[in-house]
């Protein structure tokens, strides 16, 4: 039995359940928003494997810390997780992700964890950065709280509560082609790149949640190797890798240990079955 843990359910969650069952496996969904759910000290599940579709993060205040606490409580029972909670955290904390990738010699934007405006300005001066820069919550999801900052006035406003909000400042990478911003999302499952697409938007935040659209992308050897190195660096089995193409080369801005599949479905790529096959194999080990 595979249990998918999800805050409120999503198209990805239900697609994975259907794929697992169509492949002959058994699957149930633990919805953390379920009205009758009560997690006490004796709470446990009857399953062979847990697949978390949640972690810790800043997303409209919805079930984020609660989700993380439930997962950690379940870990005490000795369940096997795909992805592991360590991988979930390493991917959720964008600053730690950058640190890990950088230590593995993977190209990332210059980034600093800051307490206030003065930290931000010190970082910009030390790294010889001009505006614009990017300011975001290190635990933000779906592009929420990501800002392209173009002046001292804006920088002061968006760093006002940095010490309490886990704020990071980042070098701005220009990935605009003509009138459109185009980044790349690749999906690694079980040590293999199973698909990818380009997210396109007139805004530099290209997330589908924020209105970005999908285009096919050619996955050549360099991109494939980069995605595999990122998944290995964060010790992830199922990992979305977000890449910015620029004139200076590829920059990895983050990884996602609970990636959605909507973009792949749009292009007719059945990654839900690839993930389901992998989870079924792992549940039998």
C-alpha positions as CSV (number, residue, x, y, z in Angstrom):
1,X,0.0,0.0,0.0
2,X,1.2,3.5,-0.9
3,X,-0.1,6.5,0.9
4,X,0.1,9.9,-0.7
5,X,0.0,12.7,1.9
6,X,-1.5,15.9,0.5
7,X,-2.7,19.1,2.2
8,X,-5.9,19.6,0.3
9,X,-5.6,17.3,-2.7
10,X,-4.6,18.4,-6.2
11,X,-4.8,17.2,-9.8
12,X,-1.3,15.7,-9.4
13,X,-2.3,13.8,-6.3
14,X,-5.4,12.2,-7.9
15,X,-3.6,11.5,-11.1
16,X,-0.8,9.6,-9.2
17,X,-3.4,7.6,-7.3
18,X,-5.1,6.5,-10.6
19,X,-1.8,5.6,-12.2
20,X,-0.8,3.5,-9.2
21,X,-4.1,1.7,-9.2
22,X,-4.1,1.2,-13.0
23,X,-0.7,-0.5,-12.7
24,X,-2.2,-2.9,-10.2
25,X,-1.0,-1.2,-7.0
26,X,-3.0,-0.1,-3.9
27,X,-3.0,3.5,-3.0
28,X,-4.8,5.8,-0.6
29,X,-4.6,9.6,0.0
30,X,-4.3,11.2,3.4
31,X,-5.8,14.7,3.1
32,X,-4.5,16.9,5.8
33,X,-7.5,19.2,5.4
34,X,-9.9,16.4,6.0
35,X,-12.5,17.6,8.6
36,X,-12.4,14.5,10.7
37,X,-8.6,14.0,10.8
38,X,-7.1,14.0,14.2
39,X,-3.3,13.5,14.6
40,X,-2.6,12.4,18.2
41,X,0.4,10.6,19.7
42,X,-0.9,7.2,18.6
43,X,-1.6,8.3,15.0
44,X,-0.2,5.9,12.4
45,X,-0.9,4.5,8.9
46,X,-1.1,1.1,7.4
47,X,1.1,1.3,4.4
48,X,4.5,0.3,2.9
49,X,5.5,3.7,1.6
50,X,4.6,7.3,2.0
51,X,4.8,9.7,-0.9
52,X,4.6,13.3,0.5
53,X,3.0,15.9,-1.7
54,X,3.7,18.6,0.8
55,X,6.6,20.0,2.9
56,X,7.3,23.2,4.8
57,X,6.7,26.4,3.0
58,X,5.1,29.8,2.7
59,X,2.0,29.4,0.6
60,X,-1.0,31.6,1.4
61,X,-0.7,30.4,5.0
62,X,-2.2,27.0,4.1
63,X,-1.3,23.9,6.2
64,X,2.4,24.4,5.7
65,X,3.8,24.0,9.2
66,X,1.0,21.6,10.1
67,X,1.9,19.4,7.1
68,X,5.6,19.4,8.1
69,X,4.8,18.4,11.7
70,X,2.5,15.5,10.5
71,X,5.3,14.2,8.2
72,X,7.8,14.4,11.0
73,X,5.5,12.6,13.4
74,X,5.0,9.8,10.8
75,X,8.7,9.5,10.4
76,X,8.9,8.5,14.1
77,X,6.9,5.4,13.2
78,X,9.7,4.2,10.8
79,X,7.8,4.5,7.5
80,X,9.8,4.7,4.3
81,X,9.4,8.1,2.5
82,X,9.9,8.9,-1.2
83,X,11.2,11.6,-1.2
84,X,12.8,11.5,2.2
85,X,12.1,14.3,4.7
86,X,15.7,15.4,4.4
87,X,15.3,15.9,0.7
88,X,12.0,17.7,1.2
89,X,13.6,20.2,3.5
90,X,16.7,20.7,1.4
91,X,14.4,21.5,-1.6
92,X,11.9,23.6,0.4
93,X,14.5,25.9,1.8
94,X,15.7,27.8,-1.3
95,X,18.8,29.2,0.5
96,X,19.9,25.7,1.6
97,X,19.2,24.5,-2.0
98,X,21.5,27.1,-3.4
99,X,24.2,26.2,-0.8
100,X,24.0,22.5,-1.6
101,X,24.1,23.0,-5.4
102,X,26.9,25.5,-5.1
103,X,29.0,23.1,-3.1
104,X,28.4,20.5,-5.9
105,X,29.8,23.1,-8.4
106,X,26.4,23.7,-10.0
107,X,25.9,27.2,-11.4
108,X,23.5,29.2,-9.3
109,X,22.7,32.9,-8.9
110,X,24.7,34.8,-6.2
111,X,22.5,34.6,-3.2
112,X,22.5,35.8,0.5
113,X,20.3,35.2,3.5
114,X,19.5,38.7,4.9
115,X,18.2,40.3,8.1
116,X,17.4,43.7,6.7
117,X,18.0,46.4,4.1
118,X,21.6,47.0,5.2
119,X,22.5,43.3,4.7
120,X,21.0,43.5,1.2
121,X,23.0,46.6,0.3
122,X,26.2,45.1,1.7
123,X,25.7,42.0,-0.4
124,X,25.0,44.0,-3.5
125,X,28.2,46.1,-3.0
126,X,30.4,43.1,-2.2
127,X,29.2,41.3,-5.3
128,X,29.1,44.4,-7.5
129,X,25.4,44.0,-8.3
130,X,23.2,46.7,-9.7
131,X,19.4,46.7,-9.8
132,X,17.3,44.8,-10.5
133,X,17.8,42.1,-7.9
134,X,15.4,39.4,-6.8
135,X,14.0,39.3,-3.2
136,X,12.0,36.3,-2.0
137,X,10.9,34.3,1.0
138,X,13.3,31.3,1.2
139,X,10.3,29.0,1.8
140,X,8.0,30.5,-0.8
141,X,6.0,28.3,-3.2
142,X,4.5,28.8,-6.6
143,X,6.2,32.1,-7.2
144,X,4.4,33.7,-4.2
145,X,6.4,36.5,-2.5
146,X,9.0,36.6,-5.3
147,X,9.9,40.2,-6.2
148,X,12.1,41.8,-8.9
149,X,13.4,44.9,-7.0
150,X,14.6,47.9,-9.0
151,X,15.3,50.7,-6.5
152,X,16.5,51.4,-2.9
153,X,12.9,52.3,-2.0
154,X,11.5,49.0,-3.1
155,X,14.4,47.1,-1.5
156,X,13.7,48.8,1.9
157,X,10.0,47.9,1.5
158,X,10.5,44.2,0.7
159,X,13.2,43.7,3.3
160,X,11.5,45.4,6.2
161,X,10.7,42.1,8.0
162,X,13.5,40.0,6.5
163,X,14.8,38.8,9.9
164,X,11.5,37.2,10.7
165,X,10.5,36.0,7.3
166,X,13.5,34.0,6.0
167,X,14.2,36.5,3.2
168,X,16.9,36.0,0.6
169,X,18.3,38.4,-2.0
170,X,19.5,37.0,-5.3
171,X,21.4,38.2,-8.4
172,X,19.0,38.8,-11.2
173,X,19.6,36.5,-14.2
174,X,18.2,37.9,-17.5
175,X,16.4,35.0,-19.2
176,X,14.2,37.1,-21.4
177,X,14.0,36.2,-25.1
178,X,12.4,39.0,-27.1
179,X,9.2,40.0,-25.2
180,X,8.9,36.8,-23.2
181,X,10.6,35.2,-20.3
182,X,11.4,31.5,-20.8
183,X,12.7,29.1,-18.2
184,X,13.0,25.3,-18.1
185,X,11.5,22.7,-15.8
186,X,12.9,19.2,-16.0
187,X,11.7,16.2,-14.0
188,X,14.0,13.5,-12.7
189,X,12.5,10.2,-11.5
190,X,14.7,7.4,-10.1
191,X,17.9,8.8,-11.6
192,X,16.4,9.4,-15.1
193,X,15.1,12.6,-16.8
194,X,11.6,11.6,-17.8
195,X,10.4,14.9,-19.3
196,X,10.6,18.7,-19.4
197,X,9.1,21.8,-20.8
198,X,9.6,25.5,-21.0
199,X,7.5,27.9,-19.0
200,X,6.8,31.1,-20.8
201,X,5.4,34.4,-19.5
202,X,5.5,38.2,-20.1
203,X,6.3,38.4,-16.4
204,X,9.6,37.2,-15.0
205,X,7.7,34.9,-12.6
206,X,6.8,32.1,-15.0
207,X,5.1,29.6,-12.6
208,X,2.0,28.1,-14.0
209,X,0.2,29.1,-10.8
210,X,1.0,32.7,-11.6
211,X,-0.2,32.5,-15.2
212,X,2.8,31.1,-17.1
213,X,2.1,28.9,-20.2
214,X,3.8,25.7,-21.5
215,X,6.0,25.2,-24.5
216,X,8.0,22.1,-25.5
217,X,11.8,22.1,-24.9
218,X,14.6,20.1,-26.4
219,X,16.4,18.1,-23.6
220,X,19.9,17.9,-24.9
221,X,22.8,16.2,-23.1
222,X,24.0,19.2,-21.2
223,X,20.5,19.9,-19.7
224,X,20.0,16.2,-18.9
225,X,23.3,16.0,-17.1
226,X,22.6,19.2,-15.1
227,X,19.2,18.0,-13.9
228,X,20.7,14.6,-12.8
229,X,23.5,16.4,-10.9
230,X,20.9,18.5,-9.1
231,X,18.8,15.5,-8.1
232,X,21.8,13.7,-6.9
233,X,23.1,16.8,-4.9
234,X,19.8,17.1,-2.9
235,X,19.5,13.2,-2.7
236,X,16.2,13.3,-4.4
237,X,14.3,10.4,-6.1
238,X,11.5,12.6,-7.7
239,X,12.7,16.1,-8.4
240,X,11.7,19.0,-10.5
241,X,14.7,21.2,-11.5
242,X,14.1,24.8,-12.5
243,X,16.7,26.2,-14.8
244,X,17.3,29.7,-16.3
245,X,19.0,29.9,-19.7
246,X,21.1,33.0,-20.2
247,X,23.9,34.3,-22.4
248,X,26.3,33.2,-19.7
249,X,25.0,29.6,-19.6
250,X,22.5,27.7,-17.4
251,X,21.6,28.8,-13.9
252,X,19.7,26.5,-11.5
253,X,17.4,28.6,-9.3
254,X,15.6,25.9,-7.3
255,X,14.5,22.3,-7.0
256,X,11.1,20.9,-6.2
257,X,10.7,17.6,-4.3
258,X,6.9,17.6,-4.8
259,X,6.6,18.7,-8.4
260,X,3.3,19.1,-10.2
261,X,2.6,17.2,-13.4
262,X,0.1,19.6,-15.1
263,X,2.7,21.0,-17.5
264,X,3.7,17.5,-18.6
265,X,0.0,16.5,-19.0
266,X,-0.5,19.5,-21.3
267,X,2.3,18.2,-23.6
268,X,1.0,14.6,-23.4
269,X,3.9,13.3,-21.3
270,X,2.6,10.6,-18.9
271,X,5.0,11.3,-16.1
272,X,2.3,10.3,-13.6
273,X,2.8,6.7,-14.8
274,X,6.6,7.0,-14.6
275,X,6.3,8.2,-11.0
276,X,3.8,5.6,-10.2
277,X,6.0,2.8,-11.6
278,X,8.9,4.1,-9.5
279,X,6.9,4.3,-6.3
280,X,5.6,0.7,-6.8
281,X,9.1,-0.6,-7.3
282,X,10.2,1.1,-4.1
283,X,7.3,-0.1,-2.1
284,X,8.3,-3.7,-2.9
285,X,11.9,-3.3,-1.7
